[in-house]
Amino acid sequence: MTATTYTRRISAGEAAGDEILVLKRALAFFPEPGHLFRLEGDGRGQDVAVEAERCECRGPDRPHEHFRIPWAGLASGSVVEIERPDPDVKRYVIRVRD
């Protein structure tokens, strides 16, 4: 991740769930969870939000949250780059490459 780009290789689980995982250390790159922003690219545009999901995958004594952005049509192994061209505008550009 850079100051203007979030990059992630899509896992099989992300592809099956039509989502992009957002790592906790990258949360500051996006608007706060639940706040809408525009994601454009791949021939479409969509208002999305980072969604938080409570999880106990490490056991019930270690609850935590996973963060994701819904985005359909991703293939396992593809690389997603999300760019924020202007930090003052809630518009992001997504590029997907195999």
N, CA, C and O atoms as a DFTB+ gen file, in Angstrom:
392 C
 N C O
     1  1       0.837      -1.182       0.000
     2  2       0.000       0.000       0.000
     3  2       0.876       1.237       0.000
     4  3       1.887       1.305       0.699
     5  1       0.469       2.214      -0.796
     6  2       1.131       3.517      -0.769
     7  2       0.139       4.526      -0.218
     8  3      -0.976       4.160       0.155
     9  1       0.529       5.780      -0.163
    10  2      -0.369       6.821       0.342
    11  2      -1.590       7.007      -0.546
    12  3      -2.621       7.502      -0.090
    13  1      -1.480       6.611      -1.816
    14  2      -2.597       6.827      -2.730
    15  2      -3.164       5.549      -3.332
    16  3      -4.108       5.613      -4.118
    17  1      -2.608       4.379      -2.979
    18  2      -3.059       3.128      -3.588
    19  2      -3.100       1.984      -2.570
    20  3      -2.173       1.810      -1.779
    21  1      -4.187       1.210      -2.601
    22  2      -4.319      -0.019      -1.823
    23  2      -4.290      -1.171      -2.815
    24  3      -5.096      -1.206      -3.745
    25  1      -3.371      -2.114      -2.631
    26  2      -3.209      -3.243      -3.549
    27  2      -3.415      -4.545      -2.787
    28  3      -2.930      -4.720      -1.669
    29  1      -4.153      -5.459      -3.428
    30  2      -4.430      -6.740      -2.787
    31  2      -4.626      -7.831      -3.827
    32  3      -5.282      -7.612      -4.845
    33  1      -4.050      -9.022      -3.572
    34  2      -4.307     -10.205      -4.392
    35  2      -5.544     -10.883      -3.812
    36  3      -5.609     -11.139      -2.610
    37  1      -6.520     -11.171      -4.663
    38  2      -7.804     -11.705      -4.233
    39  2      -7.691     -13.199      -3.930
    40  3      -7.178     -13.974      -4.738
    41  1      -8.174     -13.583      -2.766
    42  2      -8.173     -15.002      -2.374
    43  2      -9.412     -15.684      -2.937
    44  3     -10.328     -15.022      -3.426
    45  1      -9.433     -17.008      -2.865
    46  2     -10.608     -17.762      -3.317
    47  2     -11.837     -17.382      -2.496
    48  3     -12.939     -17.293      -3.037
    49  1     -11.661     -17.162      -1.212
    50  2     -12.775     -16.771      -0.354
    51  2     -13.335     -15.414      -0.705
    52  3     -14.549     -15.212      -0.693
    53  1     -12.452     -14.479      -1.017
    54  2     -12.904     -13.148      -1.426
    55  2     -13.669     -13.232      -2.742
    56  3     -14.723     -12.614      -2.891
    57  1     -13.139     -13.997      -3.699
    58  2     -13.806     -14.139      -4.996
    59  2     -15.189     -14.768      -4.813
    60  3     -16.161     -14.316      -5.417
    61  1     -15.277     -15.802      -3.990
    62  2     -16.563     -16.469      -3.758
    63  2     -17.550     -15.554      -3.041
    64  3     -18.755     -15.643      -3.272
    65  1     -17.054     -14.682      -2.180
    66  2     -17.915     -13.779      -1.423
    67  2     -18.153     -12.439      -2.076
    68  3     -18.817     -11.577      -1.500
    69  1     -17.610     -12.244      -3.295
    70  2     -17.747     -10.950      -3.991
    71  2     -17.316      -9.796      -3.092
    72  3     -18.066      -8.843      -2.883
    73  1     -16.098      -9.896      -2.563
    74  2     -15.619      -8.872      -1.642
    75  2     -14.106      -8.716      -1.740
    76  3     -13.389      -9.598      -2.213
    77  1     -13.658      -7.563      -1.276
    78  2     -12.233      -7.252      -1.182
    79  2     -11.931      -7.066       0.295
    80  3     -12.511      -6.193       0.941
    81  1     -11.048      -7.861       0.825
    82  2     -10.657      -7.738       2.218
    83  2      -9.842      -6.458       2.394
    84  3      -8.981      -6.145       1.572
    85  1     -10.117      -5.732       3.455
    86  2      -9.338      -4.541       3.792
    87  2      -8.576      -4.866       5.071
    88  3      -9.175      -5.120       6.116
    89  1      -7.275      -4.854       4.978
    90  2      -6.446      -5.138       6.149
    91  2      -6.581      -4.014       7.166
    92  3      -6.741      -2.848       6.805
    93  1      -6.514      -4.374       8.427
    94  2      -6.700      -3.392       9.496
    95  2      -5.733      -2.215       9.361
    96  3      -6.102      -1.066       9.606
    97  1      -4.509      -2.509       8.975
    98  2      -3.513      -1.427       8.847
    99  2      -3.822      -0.481       7.690
   100  3      -3.247       0.605       7.611
   101  1      -4.732      -0.884       6.784
   102  2      -5.094      -0.054       5.636
   103  2      -6.422       0.684       5.827
   104  3      -6.867       1.393       4.924
   105  1      -7.051       0.527       6.977
   106  2      -8.361       1.153       7.191
   107  2      -8.332       2.670       7.022
   108  3      -9.300       3.249       6.528
   109  1      -7.259       3.314       7.415
   110  2      -7.183       4.774       7.327
   111  2      -7.187       5.274       5.882
   112  3      -7.473       6.445       5.633
   113  1      -6.874       4.404       4.940
   114  2      -6.882       4.773       3.517
   115  2      -8.302       5.041       3.029
   116  3      -8.502       5.845       2.118
   117  1      -9.282       4.379       3.623
   118  2     -10.677       4.459       3.207
   119  2     -11.484       5.295       4.194
   120  3     -11.037       5.546       5.314
   121  1     -12.683       5.728       3.773
   122  2     -13.588       6.351       4.754
   123  2     -13.897       5.340       5.866
   124  3     -13.741       4.134       5.674
   125  1     -14.325       5.827       6.999
   126  2     -14.633       4.949       8.132
   127  2     -15.659       3.897       7.734
   128  3     -16.512       4.156       6.886
   129  1     -15.586       2.705       8.342
   130  2     -16.578       1.680       8.042
   131  2     -18.005       2.225       8.161
   132  3     -18.348       2.947       9.098
   133  1     -18.812       1.851       7.178
   134  2     -20.198       2.290       7.139
   135  2     -20.441       3.573       6.370
   136  3     -21.593       3.896       6.080
   137  1     -19.392       4.324       6.026
   138  2     -19.532       5.573       5.280
   139  2     -19.375       5.300       3.783
   140  3     -18.387       4.705       3.353
   141  1     -20.346       5.735       3.005
   142  2     -20.334       5.484       1.562
   143  2     -19.239       6.268       0.852
   144  3     -18.903       7.390       1.228
   145  1     -18.695       5.643      -0.186
   146  2     -17.789       6.316      -1.114
   147  2     -18.007       5.706      -2.488
   148  3     -18.582       4.624      -2.613
   149  1     -17.550       6.397      -3.506
   150  2     -17.737       5.957      -4.891
   151  2     -16.527       5.153      -5.322
   152  3     -15.391       5.604      -5.175
   153  1     -16.769       3.957      -5.858
   154  2     -15.709       3.105      -6.399
   155  2     -16.011       2.918      -7.873
   156  3     -17.060       2.384      -8.234
   157  1     -15.089       3.357      -8.729
   158  2     -15.301       3.318     -10.173
   159  2     -14.169       2.580     -10.856
   160  3     -13.004       2.686     -10.474
   161  1     -14.548       1.826     -11.879
   162  2     -13.574       1.115     -12.678
   163  2     -14.164      -0.172     -13.202
   164  3     -15.284      -0.545     -12.851
   165  1     -13.410      -0.846     -14.037
   166  2     -13.864      -2.104     -14.602
   167  2     -15.193      -1.905     -15.345
   168  3     -16.035      -2.802     -15.385
   169  1     -15.365      -0.706     -15.934
   170  2     -16.564      -0.406     -16.713
   171  2     -17.811      -0.129     -15.901
   172  3     -18.916      -0.144     -16.444
   173  1     -17.660       0.123     -14.617
   174  2     -18.838       0.408     -13.784
   175  2     -18.461       1.294     -12.609
   176  3     -17.284       1.510     -12.320
   177  1     -19.469       1.790     -11.951
   178  2     -19.287       2.586     -10.752
   179  2     -20.328       2.175      -9.730
   180  3     -21.444       1.794     -10.082
   181  1     -19.960       2.253      -8.477
   182  2     -20.863       1.779      -7.437
   183  2     -20.558       2.521      -6.134
   184  3     -19.395       2.748      -5.800
   185  1     -21.601       2.892      -5.408
   186  2     -21.410       3.429      -4.068
   187  2     -21.267       2.248      -3.117
   188  3     -22.132       1.374      -3.063
   189  1     -20.178       2.230      -2.376
   190  2     -19.874       1.128      -1.468
   191  2     -19.435       1.703      -0.126
   192  3     -19.250       2.911       0.016
   193  1     -19.276       0.838       0.833
   194  2     -18.731       1.213       2.136
   195  2     -17.877       0.064       2.639
   196  3     -18.125      -1.095       2.305
   197  1     -16.889       0.379       3.427
   198  2     -16.149      -0.665       4.113
   199  2     -17.105      -1.227       5.160
   200  3     -17.668      -0.487       5.966
   201  1     -17.278      -2.536       5.135
   202  2     -18.174      -3.209       6.071
   203  2     -17.347      -3.931       7.121
   204  3     -16.338      -4.562       6.806
   205  1     -17.777      -3.835       8.360
   206  2     -17.116      -4.536       9.455
   207  2     -17.952      -5.749       9.831
   208  3     -19.174      -5.661       9.948
   209  1     -17.287      -6.879      10.018
   210  2     -17.986      -8.104      10.392
   211  2     -17.299      -8.719      11.605
   212  3     -16.106      -9.021      11.572
   213  1     -18.055      -8.895      12.657
   214  2     -17.521      -9.517      13.868
   215  2     -17.191     -10.978      13.573
   216  3     -17.939     -11.663      12.875
   217  1     -16.076     -11.443      14.104
   218  2     -15.611     -12.787      13.787
   219  2     -14.961     -13.429      15.016
   220  3     -14.362     -12.752      15.852
   221  1     -15.096     -14.746      15.097
   222  2     -14.435     -15.522      16.140
   223  2     -13.594     -16.636      15.518
   224  3     -13.466     -17.715      16.098
   225  1     -13.019     -16.377      14.337
   226  2     -12.246     -17.408      13.649
   227  2     -11.007     -17.825      14.443
   228  3     -10.446     -18.889      14.183
   229  1     -10.577     -17.019      15.394
   230  2      -9.442     -17.368      16.252
   231  2      -9.896     -17.969      17.575
   232  3      -9.090     -18.214      18.473
   233  1     -11.201     -18.202      17.679
   234  2     -11.785     -18.757      18.902
   235  2     -12.640     -17.732      19.613
   236  3     -12.464     -16.530      19.413
   237  1     -13.573     -18.195      20.447
   238  2     -14.497     -17.285      21.118
   239  2     -13.826     -16.362      22.134
   240  3     -14.391     -15.332      22.505
   241  1     -12.638     -16.722      22.579
   242  2     -11.912     -15.877      23.526
   243  2     -11.095     -14.784      22.829
   244  3     -10.472     -13.957      23.494
   245  1     -11.098     -14.781      21.477
   246  2     -10.342     -13.772      20.718
   247  2     -11.204     -13.160      19.618
   248  3     -10.848     -13.229      18.442
   249  1     -12.339     -12.560      19.993
   250  2     -13.191     -11.952      18.972
   251  2     -12.507     -10.729      18.352
   252  3     -11.716     -10.041      18.997
   253  1     -12.829     -10.489      17.119
   254  2     -12.252      -9.347      16.403
   255  2     -13.170      -9.033      15.227
   256  3     -14.247      -9.617      15.103
   257  1     -12.748      -8.116      14.369
   258  2     -13.536      -7.765      13.197
   259  2     -12.720      -7.968      11.927
   260  3     -11.502      -7.792      11.918
   261  1     -13.412      -8.340      10.862
   262  2     -12.846      -8.370       9.520
   263  2     -13.502      -7.218       8.760
   264  3     -14.664      -6.892       9.001
   265  1     -12.762      -6.613       7.854
   266  2     -13.266      -5.480       7.084
   267  2     -13.237      -5.832       5.609
   268  3     -12.287      -6.452       5.130
   269  1     -14.272      -5.438       4.892
   270  2     -14.362      -5.786       3.478
   271  2     -15.145      -4.731       2.715
   272  3     -15.909      -3.950       3.282
   273  1     -14.923      -4.739       1.402
   274  2     -15.664      -3.890       0.469
   275  2     -16.359      -4.830      -0.506
   276  3     -15.699      -5.675      -1.110
   277  1     -17.671      -4.708      -0.677
   278  2     -18.346      -5.562      -1.651
   279  2     -17.980      -5.146      -3.079
   280  3     -17.992      -3.960      -3.410
   281  1     -17.656      -6.135      -3.921
   282  2     -17.350      -5.875      -5.330
   283  2     -17.449      -7.199      -6.073
   284  3     -16.598      -8.072      -5.902
   285  1     -18.459      -7.348      -6.879
   286  2     -18.730      -8.614      -7.565
   287  2     -17.826      -8.805      -8.780
   288  3     -17.311      -7.847      -9.356
   289  1     -17.653     -10.066      -9.147
   290  2     -16.961     -10.410     -10.381
   291  2     -15.461     -10.556     -10.281
   292  3     -14.777     -10.561     -11.305
   293  1     -14.929     -10.674      -9.081
   294  2     -13.486     -10.827      -8.911
   295  2     -13.082     -12.288      -9.041
   296  3     -13.823     -13.181      -8.630
   297  1     -11.927     -12.527      -9.602
   298  2     -11.410     -13.882      -9.760
   299  2     -10.289     -14.117      -8.750
   300  3      -9.485     -13.228      -8.470
   301  1     -10.256     -15.315      -8.219
   302  2      -9.190     -15.698      -7.307
   303  2      -7.833     -15.526      -7.996
   304  3      -7.653     -15.962      -9.133
   305  1      -6.900     -14.901      -7.320
   306  2      -5.562     -14.686      -7.868
   307  2      -5.390     -13.369      -8.592
   308  3      -4.260     -12.956      -8.851
   309  1      -6.479     -12.698      -8.924
   310  2      -6.336     -11.404      -9.592
   311  2      -5.835     -10.370      -8.583
   312  3      -5.975     -10.547      -7.373
   313  1      -5.262      -9.314      -9.088
   314  2      -4.731      -8.257      -8.241
   315  2      -5.614      -7.025      -8.399
   316  3      -5.892      -6.572      -9.509
   317  1      -6.041      -6.503      -7.269
   318  2      -6.882      -5.314      -7.242
   319  2      -6.033      -4.141      -6.770
   320  3      -5.326      -4.233      -5.767
   321  1      -6.114      -3.043      -7.503
   322  2      -5.483      -1.791      -7.077
   323  2      -6.587      -0.763      -6.933
   324  3      -7.331      -0.501      -7.879
   325  1      -6.691      -0.184      -5.749
   326  2      -7.672       0.864      -5.513
   327  2      -6.896       2.147      -5.267
   328  3      -6.083       2.238      -4.347
   329  1      -7.166       3.124      -6.103
   330  2      -6.444       4.397      -6.047
   331  2      -7.370       5.499      -5.556
   332  3      -8.551       5.532      -5.902
   333  1      -6.831       6.390      -4.753
   334  2      -7.549       7.571      -4.290
   335  2      -6.882       8.779      -4.939
   336  3      -5.921       9.325      -4.397
   337  1      -7.398       9.206      -6.120
   338  2      -6.746      10.295      -6.844
   339  2      -6.725      11.622      -6.092
   340  3      -5.776      12.394      -6.223
   341  1      -7.768      11.892      -5.304
   342  2      -7.869      13.166      -4.583
   343  2      -8.325      12.872      -3.159
   344  3      -9.452      12.418      -2.963
   345  1      -7.482      13.117      -2.165
   346  2      -7.853      12.785      -0.789
   347  2      -9.050      13.571      -0.261
   348  3      -9.637      13.189       0.752
   349  1      -9.421      14.661      -0.930
   350  2     -10.554      15.466      -0.475
   351  2     -11.876      15.027      -1.079
   352  3     -12.924      15.572      -0.730
   353  1     -11.848      14.044      -1.985
   354  2     -13.055      13.576      -2.661
   355  2     -13.247      12.098      -2.346
   356  3     -12.293      11.321      -2.405
   357  1     -14.460      11.709      -2.017
   358  2     -14.742      10.305      -1.689
   359  2     -15.006       9.511      -2.973
   360  3     -16.055       8.887      -3.134
   361  1     -14.033       9.553      -3.870
   362  2     -14.093       8.817      -5.129
   363  2     -12.787       8.051      -5.273
   364  3     -11.697       8.615      -5.183
   365  1     -12.927       6.759      -5.497
   366  2     -11.771       5.879      -5.636
   367  2     -11.872       5.168      -6.985
   368  3     -12.969       4.965      -7.505
   369  1     -10.742       4.797      -7.537
   370  2     -10.685       4.110      -8.818
   371  2     -10.132       2.712      -8.584
   372  3      -9.115       2.543      -7.911
   373  1     -10.810       1.705      -9.146
   374  2     -10.369       0.317      -8.999
   375  2      -9.880      -0.215     -10.334
   376  3     -10.498       0.008     -11.375
   377  1      -8.751      -0.928     -10.284
   378  2      -8.230      -1.629     -11.464
   379  2      -8.019      -3.075     -11.057
   380  3      -7.498      -3.361      -9.979
   381  1      -8.425      -3.974     -11.924
   382  2      -8.273      -5.405     -11.656
   383  2      -7.421      -5.983     -12.772
   384  3      -7.704      -5.777     -13.953
   385  1      -6.377      -6.706     -12.393
   386  2      -5.548      -7.375     -13.405
   387  2      -5.309      -8.815     -12.984
   388  3      -5.264      -9.148     -11.800
   389  1      -5.160      -9.644     -13.987
   390  2      -4.943     -11.083     -13.742
   391  2      -3.509     -11.374     -13.416
   392  3      -3.151     -12.528     -13.182
